[in-house]
């Protein structure tokens, strides 16, 4: 009833809309909102995120689980392929970890691939926000249930869809406008030409927000979407600090990197010995065959194979089609 809805903190417009809804849906929303940690936000409430409110079609009602204060913090959306290369995963994790340490909330869509990597990286050093294409009583994809629990504890989950909403295909393009709408900018890590993440980038441009893209090898199909964005005017970024430099004036951030920048950058890597450095120098950034590396370095096939495996696990190289390898970072 209306008094109960008011107790949930809803404004009169939202109460009117819910009173017109069918009874099972209304009851499901009320039951969900009564659970500790869950909250409903409407456009007429002060806590509604101002950047999202500024877009031309803001959701009238937000379902929120976790820390609602993060909705109005400085945010950067990070999106990309659901089938990224190992280098793309590493870039998403390391960029997110660095940017979160700078005080930027990392916003993404909880999808497999780049989204999940961005959330995981941000959780190591700061906050992250996941915009879902389902009701918050469901997690899609199911493999991200544990990740969603972590985000609810350390960050915030958001959806415009009521409890019980399943993963319908039409929900995800709608979700994308919220991802970009909450954020001062959108960073595309890695994307094929028809990737759904390019929809988010286009939406960000329509909303008057910044768009950033990381370039990649011309031989990597998952880099072509980023290259297309750069041709169309997206800002090319090579380091996470590039994003901070661009966003600092917009978000009142310090452009100085965090004091432990080097520790963050190297926290997950072991020190390379001379043989590993020689192998990387012989490889370069274009796809190279193991046989060519054996010839250039003088190392045995067994040693090169073992070194390539370790370098790939640590994110220094990625495998390409035809059994080739290329460097992913310096």
C-alpha positions in Angstrom: 0.0 0.0 0.0 1.0 3.6 -0.3 2.3 4.1 3.3 4.5 1.0 3.0 5.9 2.4 -0.3 6.7 5.7 1.4 8.5 3.9 4.1 10.7 2.4 1.4 11.8 5.9 0.5 9.9 6.1 -2.8 8.7 9.4 -4.2 5.1 10.0 -5.2 5.7 9.4 -8.9 7.2 6.0 -8.3 4.5 5.1 -5.8 1.9 6.0 -8.5 3.6 3.8 -11.1 4.0 0.9 -8.7 0.3 1.1 -7.6 -0.6 0.7 -11.2 1.6 -2.4 -11.6 0.2 -5.9 -11.2 0.1 -7.1 -7.6 2.7 -10.0 -7.9 5.3 -7.5 -9.3 4.6 -5.0 -6.6 4.8 -7.6 -3.9 8.1 -8.9 -5.4 9.6 -5.3 -5.4 8.5 -4.7 -1.8 9.8 -8.1 -0.6 13.1 -7.4 -2.3 13.4 -3.9 -0.9 12.9 -5.2 2.7 16.1 -7.2 2.5 19.0 -5.6 4.3 21.4 -4.1 1.7 18.8 -3.6 -0.9 17.4 -0.1 -1.9 15.1 1.5 -4.4 16.1 4.8 -5.9 13.8 7.1 -7.9 14.5 10.1 -10.1 13.1 12.5 -7.5 15.4 11.4 -4.7 18.6 13.3 -3.9 20.6 10.1 -3.9 19.8 9.4 -7.6 23.2 9.7 -9.5 23.3 13.2 -11.1 25.2 12.1 -14.3 22.7 9.4 -15.0 19.8 11.8 -14.3 21.3 14.1 -17.0 20.8 11.6 -19.9 17.7 11.9 -22.1 16.1 8.6 -20.9 17.2 8.0 -17.3 15.6 4.9 -15.7 12.8 6.1 -13.4 13.6 3.5 -10.8 16.9 1.9 -9.8 17.3 -1.3 -7.8 20.5 -1.1 -5.8 22.4 -3.7 -3.8 25.5 -2.6 -1.9 26.8 0.8 -1.2 24.5 3.4 -2.9 27.0 6.2 -2.3 29.2 4.8 -5.0 26.5 5.7 -7.6 27.6 9.4 -7.4 31.4 8.9 -7.2 33.7 9.6 -10.1 33.3 6.7 -12.5 34.9 5.3 -15.7 33.1 2.6 -17.7 35.3 -0.2 -18.9 33.9 -2.5 -21.6 35.0 -4.8 -24.3 34.9 -8.3 -25.8 33.3 -11.3 -24.2 36.1 -13.3 -26.0 39.2 -11.3 -25.3 42.8 -12.3 -25.8 44.9 -13.0 -22.7 46.5 -9.5 -23.3 43.0 -7.9 -23.2 42.2 -9.6 -19.9 45.5 -8.4 -18.5 44.9 -4.8 -19.7 41.4 -4.8 -18.2 42.6 -6.0 -14.8 45.7 -3.8 -14.6 44.0 -0.6 -15.8 41.0 -1.2 -13.5 43.3 -1.8 -10.5 45.4 1.3 -11.2 42.3 3.6 -11.8 40.5 2.3 -8.7 43.6 3.1 -6.6 43.3 6.6 -8.0 39.8 7.0 -6.5 37.8 6.2 -9.7 34.9 3.8 -9.4 35.1 1.2 -12.3 31.7 0.6 -13.9 31.0 -2.3 -16.1 28.3 -4.9 -17.0 29.3 -8.1 -15.2 29.6 -10.0 -18.5 32.2 -12.6 -19.1 35.5 -11.4 -20.7 36.6 -7.8 -20.3 33.7 -6.8 -17.9 34.6 -9.5 -15.4 38.3 -8.7 -15.6 37.6 -5.0 -15.0 35.5 -5.8 -11.9 38.2 -8.2 -10.5 41.0 -5.7 -11.1 39.1 -2.9 -9.4 38.2 -5.0 -6.3 42.0 -5.4 -5.6 42.4 -1.7 -4.9 39.1 0.2 -4.8 35.5 0.2 -5.8 33.5 -1.2 -8.7 29.9 -0.9 -9.9 28.1 -3.5 -11.9 25.1 -2.6 -14.0 23.0 -5.8 -14.6 20.6 -6.7 -17.4 18.5 -8.9 -15.1 16.8 -8.4 -11.8 19.3 -8.3 -8.9 17.9 -11.5 -7.5 19.5 -13.2 -10.4 23.0 -13.3 -11.7 23.9 -13.5 -15.4 26.1 -15.2 -16.3 25.8 -17.8 -13.5 29.5 -18.2 -13.4 29.8 -14.7 -12.0 27.8 -15.4 -8.8 30.8 -15.2 -6.5 32.0 -12.1 -8.3 28.6 -10.5 -7.9 28.7 -11.3 -4.1 32.1 -9.6 -3.9 30.8 -6.6 -5.7 27.7 -6.4 -3.4 30.1 -6.4 -0.4 32.8 -4.1 -1.7 30.9 -2.1 -4.3 27.4 -1.9 -5.7 25.1 -3.8 -8.1 22.5 -1.8 -10.0 19.6 -2.6 -12.3 16.5 -0.9 -13.8 14.8 -4.3 -14.0 12.6 -5.6 -11.1 13.3 -8.8 -9.3 12.5 -11.9 -11.3 13.6 -10.4 -14.6 15.6 -12.9 -16.6 18.4 -12.4 -19.1 16.4 -11.3 -22.1 18.4 -10.2 -25.1 16.7 -6.8 -25.4 17.7 -5.9 -21.8 21.4 -5.6 -22.5 21.4 -2.7 -25.0 19.2 -0.8 -22.5 21.6 -1.6 -19.7 24.5 -0.2 -21.8 23.0 3.4 -21.6 23.2 3.2 -17.8 26.8 2.0 -17.8 27.8 5.0 -19.9 25.3 7.3 -18.3 26.8 6.8 -14.8 30.3 7.5 -16.1 32.4 10.5 -17.1 33.9 8.4 -19.8 34.0 4.9 -21.4 37.2 3.0 -22.0 37.0 0.2 -24.6 39.7 -2.3 -23.8 39.4 -4.7 -26.8 36.5 -5.2 -29.2 35.8 -6.7 -32.6 34.0 -4.5 -35.2 30.5 -5.8 -34.2 31.1 -6.0 -30.5 28.2 -4.9 -28.2 30.7 -2.7 -26.3 30.8 -0.4 -29.3 27.1 0.3 -28.6 28.1 1.5 -25.2 30.8 3.7 -26.7 28.4 5.2 -29.2 25.9 5.8 -26.4 28.6 7.6 -24.4 29.2 9.9 -27.3 25.5 10.7 -27.6 25.4 11.5 -23.9 28.3 13.9 -24.3 30.8 11.7 -22.5 34.5 10.9 -23.3 35.4 7.8 -25.1 38.8 6.1 -24.9 40.2 3.1 -26.7 43.3 1.0 -26.3 45.0 0.2 -29.7 46.3 -3.3 -30.5 48.0 -5.3 -33.2 46.6 -5.0 -36.7 46.7 -8.8 -36.8 44.3 -9.0 -33.8 40.6 -9.1 -34.8 39.7 -8.1 -31.3 41.5 -4.8 -31.7 39.6 -3.7 -34.9 36.7 -2.2 -33.0 39.1 0.0 -30.9 40.9 1.1 -34.1 37.6 2.1 -35.6 36.7 4.1 -32.6 40.1 5.9 -32.7 39.6 6.7 -36.4 36.2 8.3 -35.4 37.8 10.4 -32.7 38.1 8.3 -29.6 41.1 9.2 -27.5 43.9 6.7 -27.8 45.3 5.6 -24.4 48.4 3.5 -23.8 48.5 3.6 -20.0 45.9 4.0 -17.2 47.6 7.3 -16.3 46.5 8.6 -19.7 42.9 8.1 -18.5 43.6 9.9 -15.3 45.2 12.8 -17.1 42.1 13.2 -19.3 39.5 12.7 -16.6 41.2 14.7 -13.8 39.7 18.1 -14.8 36.2 16.6 -15.2 36.2 14.7 -11.9 38.3 17.0 -9.6 40.9 14.3 -9.3 44.6 14.7 -8.7 46.5 14.0 -11.9 49.4 12.6 -9.9 49.6 8.8 -9.9 49.1 7.0 -6.5 52.3 6.6 -4.4 52.2 2.9 -4.8 51.8 3.0 -8.6 54.9 0.9 -9.2 53.8 -1.6 -6.6 50.4 -1.9 -8.3 51.9 -2.3 -11.7 54.3 -5.0 -10.6 52.4 -6.7 -7.8 51.4 -9.7 -9.9 54.6 -10.3 -11.9 57.9 -11.9 -11.1 61.2 -10.4 -12.1 62.4 -11.5 -15.5 65.9 -12.9 -15.9 68.1 -12.3 -18.9 66.8 -15.3 -20.9 63.2 -14.1 -20.6 64.3 -10.5 -21.7 66.1 -12.0 -24.7 63.1 -14.0 -25.7 60.8 -11.0 -25.5 63.2 -8.8 -27.5 63.4 -11.5 -30.2 59.6 -11.7 -30.3 58.6 -8.1 -30.8 54.9 -7.1 -31.0 54.1 -8.9 -34.2 53.1 -12.6 -34.2 56.2 -14.8 -34.2 56.6 -18.6 -34.4 58.4 -20.6 -31.7 60.8 -21.8 -34.4 61.9 -18.3 -35.2 62.4 -17.6 -31.5 64.6 -20.7 -31.2 66.7 -19.5 -34.1 67.1 -16.0 -32.8 67.8 -16.9 -29.1 69.8 -20.1 -29.5 67.6 -21.6 -26.8 66.3 -25.2 -27.1 62.7 -25.9 -28.2 61.8 -27.3 -24.8 63.1 -24.2 -23.0 61.3 -21.8 -25.4 58.1 -23.7 -25.0 58.3 -23.6 -21.2 59.2 -19.9 -21.2 56.3 -19.0 -23.5 53.8 -20.8 -21.3 55.0 -18.8 -18.2 55.1 -15.5 -20.1 51.5 -16.1 -21.3 50.3 -16.9 -17.8 51.9 -13.7 -16.5 50.4 -11.6 -19.3 53.6 -10.7 -21.1 52.7 -12.5 -24.3 49.5 -13.8 -25.9 49.0 -16.7 -28.3 47.7 -15.9 -31.8 46.3 -18.1 -34.6 48.6 -20.6 -36.2 50.6 -21.3 -33.0 52.2 -17.8 -33.1 53.0 -15.5 -30.1 53.3 -11.8 -29.7 54.1 -9.4 -26.8 51.3 -7.7 -25.0 53.3 -5.1 -23.0 56.8 -3.8 -22.4 
